[in-house]
Amino acid sequence: MLNKIEQVQQYPTALLLSTAKQKNFEALGAEIGVSGDKMANLVTDETIGIDNLVAVAKKAFGKRKIYFLIDDTLIPKQHSQVIEGTSDNYDSSEKRMYRSLCVVVGMLTDGKSTIPVNHEIWTSKDFTGEEPNKKKWMIAQELILQIKDKINIKCVIMDGLYAVDEFMKWMSNNKILFEMRMHSNRVVEASTICAQLKNHPGLALKRGRTSRTIKVIWKGAFYYVTAYKRYDSKGNFTVVFQVSNFKALAREHIRIYELRWSIEVFFRTAKQSLGFKDCQSRKLRRQKGHILQIFFAYAVAQHERKDLKLKNGETAIKSIKKKNLINDTYAKSRFTQVFCL
């Protein structure tokens, strides 16, 4: 009979060690010597959850400032007809629509390490035909509420999709600081001048200036908008805009928003190395459980990366695989170190 720690470490350990091209239940089970049905049951066993991941973050970050990142990504399910939660979603990076799960993820970072802690599935109203349709910002709101009283968050960081009037006012009213991108066509008022961000004289970057922050009124509320020149690898630049509900120097607003890149790195690692898209179950509960187990595996990889000063999560996962070939309990011992259950 396995004890609690041995039970909860099975699935994330299999994710970290598997070299299978597709990390489905059967492949993961083969990695640790159990059946595919056993692995499927593990992702619906709610023995550990958000509280454990938050505890890992607290331990990893110590007294450093903690930021909460929220972003969404698509998990392709092109051949799905009956997987719960799937819908036809537009992928802006690939410029096409396809059947997928749209996952909104929340993760904690101190700027060096990142720990994903919660998530929810968003389904398009156009696909379900149901009312009322839950907006993505509403899911982001739920993710914030899930952890708000568990850990002291310095600031919530999101992209421009979440820069919605109702959401921004809710965060300000609840004293939740935020930093997010804002579309250049938003009309704001500053110094009695109403204009789109891209045309407002108060945000003009002249005479070699690369950034500027001003206080504005948008939809009847006060915010701070930062304009800055973002350069590409060829030296060309575009002017982009951020919005926040706290006063700081322009360079500080820019620094904080740049922390959002950590969640993009997580998505890449989860998809390339941890089987983010490989769960084949028709049940949404198991799809969500699979994602949560990936969070646990990623937290273990972050621990390895930090301790050994490795370049990134992919390098950390390779390190765990290599060491486990020499000591077949290495991955399990790493899990136990990270999750003090």
Buried (B, 14 or more C-beta within 10 A) or exposed (E): EEEEBEBBBBBBBBBBBBEBEEBBBBBBBBBBEBEBEBBBBBBEEEEBBBEBBBBBBBEBBEEEEBBBBBBBBBBBBEEBEEBBBBBEBEBEEEEEEEBBBBBBBBBBBBBEBBBBBBBBBBBBEEEEEEEEEBBBBBBBBBBBEBBBEBBEBEBBBBBBBBBBEEBBBBBBEEEBBBBBBBBBEBEBBBEEEEBBBBEBEBBEBEEEEBBBBBEBEBEEEEBBBBBBBEEEEEEEEEBBBBBBBBEBEBEBBBEBBEBBEBBEEBBBBBBEBBBBBBBBBEBBEBBBBBBBBBBBBBBBBBBBBEEEEBEEBBBBBBBBBEBBEEEEEBBBEBBBEBBEB
